[in-house]
Amino acid sequence: MILYNITISVDASCAKDWLNYMVEEHIPAVLATGHFRDYKLCRVEGDEQGGETYAVQYIAHSPAAFNKYQTECAPSLQAEFNKKWGDKVASFRTILPVLHEGKAS
């Protein structure tokens, strides 16, 4: 299983609009690809200078599903995101293979 984490720093002037866009448009579009089982949208706590930082985490159904997403879906979704937000956001992606997962008893 793959946890796909995108950390995004958003200019304070558009943070509310960006958050609304993510919840109503972008995240549903990513999930609609069928390659992920769920997601979490988190606000990163800490010292922000002129913006807000968020992390979006998607859990892929499998490594193969993630790879298919990367090759077939991600380029167009990322291009659309970049066209809409331009230099108002900065992001980096981390791919985390999950070695073990559990729940509290």
N, C-alpha and C positions, 0 to 999 in steps of 0.2 A: 504494500500500500504506500502511496505517496501523499505527503502533505505539501501542498504548493502554497507558499507564503509570499505575499506581495506587500512590502512596506512602502507606504506612500506619504510624502510630506506635501501638505496642501496649503496654499496661500490663504491666510486668514480671510481675505476679502471674498473668497468664493467657497469657503469650507462648508457652509450650510447647503449651498446648491450642489456641491460635489457629493456630499453625503446623500442627499435626496436622489441624485442621479444613480449613485451606486446601488442603493436599495431598490429603486423602482425600475432601472433599466439595465445597468451593466451586469450586476450579479445574476439577475434572472436570465440574461442572455448567455452567460457562462454556464449556468446550470442547465439551460435548455440544450446544450450540446450533448448532454447525456453521459459525459465522461466523469462527473463528480457526484458523490453521494450526498454531500452537505457542505456547508460553509460556516465560517464565523467572521464577523466584522468587529474589530476591536479598536479602541482608541489607545494609543501608546501614551502612557503617562510619563511626564518628565519635563525638562526645560525646553520649551519651544521658543524660537526666536522668529516671530513674524508669521507663524503658521501653526498648523496642527498636524499631528502624525497619526496615521492609522495603519493597521495590519489587516489584510484580508487573507483568510486561510481557507483553502479548499481541500477536501479529501477526495482523491481520485479513487475510482472503483478498483483500479489495478495499475501496475506500471505500464502495461500496454495501452490502457485507456488514456493515461496521462500523455504518453508519447504520441498517440493519435491526436489528442487535443492540441499538443504543441505544434504538430505539423499541419493539421487541417483547419484548426479553428483560431488559435492564438494570434496569428499574424493579422487577420482582419479585425478581430476584437481589439487588439492593441493599437492598430492604426486608427480605428474609430475613436478610441479613448484619447489618444494623443492629439488627434485633430480637434476634438472638443475642448481639451484642457490645456494643451500646449505647455508653455513655460510656467503655468500656475501650479503645476504639480511636478514632483520628482519622485521616481520610484525605483526600487530594486527588487529582484525576485530571488527567492531561495527555494530550492527543491530539497525536501527532507524525506528520505526513505524512512518509513516507520518500522522500527525494529521490534517493538512490543507495544501493545495497547491493552488497557484494562479499565475496570471501573471499581469504585469504592464499594465495599460490601456493606 
